[in-house]
Every structure is written in structure tokens, then in C-alpha cells.
Amino acid sequence: MSHPSVSRRCVALISTILLVSLVCFAAKQFVLPTPKAAESYPAHDAHSSEGVAVGLDPYDMADKAAIFSVHYMDEGFLPIFVVITNNGDQPISLTNVAAQFVTVDRSKINRATEDDLYRRLAHPSASGKANPLPWPKKVKGAVSQQAQDEISRSQFAAKAVEPHSTQSGFMFFDISGISTPLAGATFFLTGVNDSKGNELMYFEIPLEKYLSAPSKPN
């Protein structure tokens, strides 16, 4: 027959283990950075007549990218924090929005999809066997659940921006093979519509604005 004090110690130990596990799990969940107004980012384009601004914050440095569990730059992807602020009195639609990263040599790189990220992170070539068939749908299963959650939570997914508010999220671009992707590059955003369905002028943001911005004091 077990001693009551031993049983209590076992229960306490199990409870502690469960609590630590829950804390560790919570700590691993990705948290999106809190956005500022788009105009406050060095790299931005503001359309004063339309009341809309787009700001960019590339996460190209290790200290900034530490918010991620995945080292996306090592995998050939550049994460860019995209912030859209609507200073107008009517909502704007992002349903048809499209982003493009244009390098200094005019190579055009579209925003990576979640499937693009999963395929790269799954490292399918590691097995050494070439697959002549199209990418299997199960490639997502080869990526850790933590990475899947992070990709899902980090994506810019807003379909609209309400009046006097801001939406934000990350867009990823495949810059594999490009040693200095930001130098001379330009970010284009199209497909932003006003409340009547009219498309706004496209947004054009040179990334040199980010590179040349003064460093913030510690």
C-alpha cells in the first residue's frame, strides 16, 4: 500500500512536468510583431490623395530573424514584414493584392506561397532519390508542426483594411543564389482596391530606403 506522502509527491511532480511542458509549448508559438503606422518605416510608399500607405521591414539580420524558429534566410527565403495603413474614411480591399520583389538586375520574384515554403523546408533532395512525379501533397507532413504553425501565423493574410487602421504580416521571397538581395531591389504591390472596387495606383518601394536608414540606438 503506497504511502500518502509519496502519492502526493508523485502528483506534484506530474503536475510540474505538465506545467513546464505547457509553458515550453506556449513559448514556441510564433508571435507577430506589433506594427507601427506604415509611414513610420524607412521603406514605405504613401499615397496621400488615396489615404493609403505601405511600409516594409525586411527581416534580413539574425537578431531580427530570431523571432522565427526557422532560419528562412539559410533556406533561401527573405521574410519581409509588410504593413498597410488605411488613413481614409472608407475600407480598402486586399482580395486581389499581389506582391513582387524585383532585384537590381530586374529579375522578378513573386511572393512565395505556403506550399513553396513547405517544399523547401521539407528538403526533399536529402533522400538522394529523384522524384519524376509532381510534388506530392503530403510534403507538408515532412515539415515540423512548429514550422507549419509559424508559417500559418506569420503570413500576411488580410483581405481588407478598415478605415484608420493597419494590417500586417510577413511575405516571403525566394532569393536563393542572390548574395545581396536588398541592394538595388524594389518592392511592388498591386491590386489594392477602394470601397467602390477601383484599383489604387500601385505601390513602389525601393529597398535602398531600408538599407540607408540610420541605425536605431540601443
C-alpha positions as CSV (number, residue, x, y, z in Angstrom):
1,M,0.0,0.0,0.0
2,S,1.5,3.3,-1.1
3,H,2.3,6.0,1.5
4,P,0.1,9.1,1.2
5,S,3.1,11.5,1.2
6,V,4.7,9.5,-1.7
7,S,1.5,9.7,-3.7
8,R,1.3,13.5,-3.1
9,R,4.9,13.9,-4.3
10,C,4.1,11.9,-7.4
11,V,1.1,14.0,-8.2
12,A,3.1,17.2,-7.6
13,L,5.9,16.0,-9.8
14,I,3.5,15.1,-12.7
15,S,1.7,18.5,-12.3
16,T,5.1,20.3,-12.5
17,I,6.1,18.4,-15.6
18,L,2.8,19.2,-17.3
19,L,3.0,22.8,-16.4
20,V,6.6,23.1,-17.7
21,S,5.5,21.3,-20.9
22,L,2.7,23.8,-21.4
23,V,4.9,26.8,-20.8
24,C,7.5,25.5,-23.3
25,F,4.8,24.9,-25.9
26,A,3.4,28.4,-25.5
27,A,7.0,29.8,-25.7
28,K,7.4,28.2,-29.1
29,Q,4.3,29.7,-30.7
30,F,5.1,32.4,-33.2
31,V,4.0,36.0,-32.2
32,L,3.6,38.5,-35.0
33,P,5.4,41.8,-34.4
34,T,3.2,44.8,-33.4
35,P,3.0,47.0,-36.5
36,K,3.5,50.8,-36.5
37,A,1.9,53.1,-39.0
38,A,3.2,52.2,-42.4
39,E,4.6,55.7,-42.9
40,S,6.9,55.3,-40.0
41,Y,9.0,52.6,-41.7
42,P,12.0,54.0,-43.7
43,A,11.0,51.9,-46.7
44,H,7.5,53.0,-47.5
45,D,5.3,54.5,-50.2
46,A,2.4,56.7,-49.1
47,H,-0.4,57.8,-51.4
48,S,-1.7,60.9,-49.6
49,S,-4.5,61.5,-52.1
50,E,-5.8,58.0,-51.5
51,G,-5.1,57.9,-47.8
52,V,-3.2,54.6,-48.0
53,A,0.5,53.7,-47.2
54,V,2.6,50.6,-47.4
55,G,5.6,50.1,-45.2
56,L,8.3,47.4,-45.3
57,D,10.6,45.9,-42.7
58,P,12.9,43.2,-44.1
59,Y,14.0,40.6,-41.6
60,D,17.4,40.0,-43.1
61,M,19.5,40.2,-40.0
62,A,20.0,37.4,-37.5
63,D,18.9,39.4,-34.5
64,K,15.6,40.4,-36.1
65,A,15.0,36.9,-37.6
66,A,15.3,35.4,-34.1
67,I,11.6,35.7,-33.8
68,F,11.3,32.8,-36.1
69,S,12.2,29.1,-35.3
70,V,13.1,28.5,-38.9
71,H,16.2,30.1,-40.4
72,Y,14.5,31.3,-43.5
73,M,17.5,33.2,-44.9
74,D,19.5,30.0,-44.7
75,E,16.7,28.2,-46.6
76,G,16.9,30.9,-49.4
77,F,13.8,32.9,-48.4
78,L,13.7,36.6,-47.4
79,P,11.0,37.5,-44.9
80,I,9.6,41.0,-45.3
81,F,7.2,42.4,-42.8
82,V,4.5,44.2,-44.8
83,V,2.4,46.9,-43.2
84,I,-0.6,48.5,-44.8
85,T,-2.2,51.5,-43.2
86,N,-5.6,53.0,-44.3
87,N,-5.8,56.6,-43.2
88,G,-9.1,57.1,-45.2
89,D,-12.7,57.0,-44.1
90,Q,-13.6,54.0,-46.3
91,P,-12.3,50.4,-46.2
92,I,-9.9,49.2,-48.8
93,S,-9.9,45.7,-50.3
94,L,-6.8,43.4,-50.5
95,T,-8.6,40.5,-52.1
96,N,-6.7,40.9,-55.4
97,V,-3.4,42.1,-53.9
98,A,-0.2,40.8,-55.4
99,A,3.4,41.5,-54.4
100,Q,6.6,41.3,-56.4
101,F,10.2,41.6,-55.5
102,V,12.4,43.0,-58.3
103,T,16.1,42.6,-58.0
104,V,18.8,45.1,-59.1
105,D,19.2,43.1,-62.4
106,R,15.4,43.3,-62.9
107,S,14.7,39.6,-62.0
108,K,11.0,39.5,-60.9
109,I,10.3,37.3,-57.9
110,N,6.7,36.7,-56.8
111,R,5.6,36.2,-53.2
112,A,6.3,32.6,-52.1
113,T,3.2,30.5,-51.3
114,E,2.9,28.4,-48.2
115,D,3.4,25.3,-50.4
116,D,6.7,26.9,-51.7
117,L,7.9,27.2,-48.1
118,Y,6.9,23.7,-47.2
119,R,8.6,22.2,-50.2
120,R,11.9,23.9,-49.4
121,L,11.8,23.2,-45.7
122,A,11.0,19.5,-46.3
123,H,14.4,19.1,-48.0
124,P,13.1,16.5,-50.5
125,S,16.6,16.1,-52.1
126,A,18.0,14.8,-48.8
127,S,16.9,11.3,-49.7
128,G,19.1,11.3,-52.8
129,K,16.3,9.9,-54.9
130,A,14.9,12.0,-57.7
131,N,11.2,12.1,-57.9
132,P,9.9,12.3,-61.5
133,L,6.4,13.0,-60.4
134,P,4.9,16.3,-59.4
135,W,5.4,17.4,-55.8
136,P,3.2,15.2,-53.5
137,K,0.6,16.8,-51.4
138,K,2.0,15.1,-48.4
139,V,5.2,17.2,-48.5
140,K,3.6,19.4,-45.7
141,G,3.8,16.4,-43.4
142,A,7.6,16.4,-43.7
143,V,7.7,19.8,-42.0
144,S,7.5,20.1,-38.2
145,Q,4.3,21.1,-36.7
146,Q,6.0,24.1,-35.1
147,A,7.2,25.3,-38.5
148,Q,3.8,24.8,-40.0
149,D,2.2,26.8,-37.2
150,E,4.8,29.5,-37.7
151,I,4.2,29.8,-41.4
152,S,0.5,30.0,-40.9
153,R,0.6,32.6,-38.2
154,S,3.2,34.8,-39.9
155,Q,1.6,35.2,-43.3
156,F,0.1,38.4,-44.5
157,A,-3.5,37.2,-44.9
158,A,-5.7,40.3,-44.5
159,K,-8.4,40.7,-47.1
160,A,-9.3,44.3,-46.2
161,V,-8.1,47.2,-44.1
162,E,-10.8,49.1,-42.2
163,P,-10.7,53.0,-42.0
164,H,-8.0,54.4,-39.8
165,S,-6.4,51.0,-39.1
166,T,-3.4,48.9,-40.0
167,Q,-3.0,45.3,-41.2
168,S,0.4,43.5,-41.3
169,G,2.1,40.2,-41.8
170,F,5.1,38.6,-43.5
171,M,5.6,37.9,-47.2
172,F,8.5,35.6,-48.2
173,F,10.5,35.8,-51.3
174,D,12.8,33.2,-52.8
175,I,16.2,34.9,-53.0
176,S,18.3,31.7,-53.2
177,G,21.5,32.3,-55.1
178,I,21.4,36.1,-54.6
179,S,24.2,37.3,-52.3
180,T,22.9,40.8,-51.6
181,P,19.1,40.7,-52.5
182,L,18.2,44.0,-51.0
183,A,20.8,46.2,-52.7
184,G,19.1,48.0,-55.6
185,A,15.9,45.9,-55.2
186,T,12.3,47.3,-55.4
187,F,9.1,46.0,-53.9
188,F,5.9,46.4,-55.9
189,L,2.4,45.9,-54.5
190,T,-0.7,45.9,-56.8
191,G,-4.3,45.0,-56.6
192,V,-5.3,47.3,-53.7
193,N,-8.9,48.4,-54.3
194,D,-11.0,51.2,-52.8
195,S,-14.5,50.6,-51.4
196,K,-16.0,51.1,-54.9
197,G,-13.8,48.4,-56.4
198,N,-11.4,50.8,-58.2
199,E,-7.8,49.8,-58.1
200,L,-5.4,52.2,-56.4
201,M,-2.2,53.3,-58.0
202,Y,0.5,50.6,-57.5
203,F,2.9,51.0,-54.6
204,E,6.6,51.1,-55.4
205,I,9.2,50.9,-52.6
206,P,12.9,50.9,-53.2
207,L,14.6,48.7,-50.6
208,E,17.6,51.1,-50.5
209,K,15.4,53.2,-48.2
210,Y,15.7,50.4,-45.7
211,L,19.4,49.9,-46.2
212,S,20.3,53.6,-46.0
213,A,18.2,54.3,-42.9
214,P,20.1,55.3,-39.8
215,S,20.7,52.6,-37.2
216,K,18.5,52.8,-34.2
217,P,20.3,53.5,-30.9
218,N,20.4,50.6,-28.4
